[in-house]
């Protein structure tokens, strides 16, 4: 698998530092796609496999359409918060990141799959998966910025927010793979304090997906963000050790990064236990 470092029995509880390419990369959405692609390659050279998949995905973007979008949004692109949503208009950086995730899932080596990406954001993973021959659709909340990016990426978008304690059935069909990339729906602020879903709440949500949306024997992949305390301290989510105990495969996108890949394989309706 491309550029991965298996988590093995590494401790996945307690405080953790977050380091990765996003910390060193300077986002510049105003670069032409070809220039941005060259900058990404210079920043972090790719294997032949990744370079081919990256080029295939980038080729699905229309430079003229991207230019029109960037001209329209020029006022947002000069001085922006690198932690905010504007960074996702830097297509080349995120295409490479999502190619690595798709390769980790072996999507470039599989026959066409039906894939559901929950919380699709700018649609970059959907774009990459579709460029590999799959039938991928995404869901998210209504948001004009992300909607425009999804349109540029050619990513089909269903407006279907995840509602706490409600069954999640955004489409009337089942999928071979369900992905959840860096979710935010599992957190909320109460009395100015952050709260995250418990493993019991995650269990109910995943049981519902396995029952209602997943082909029996399919896979569920979560790219899990770190939990952030009110004082800014980062830690692993309790979801990771819970998932490991269920037999999930854990990993990281690149050496030195936190463990965030969580893959449940061969999932049936009884895979996730009742609490």
Order of alpha helices (4+ residues) and beta strands (2+ residues): alpha-alpha-alpha-alpha-alpha-alpha-beta-alpha-beta-alpha-beta-beta-beta-beta-alpha-beta-beta-beta-alpha-beta-beta
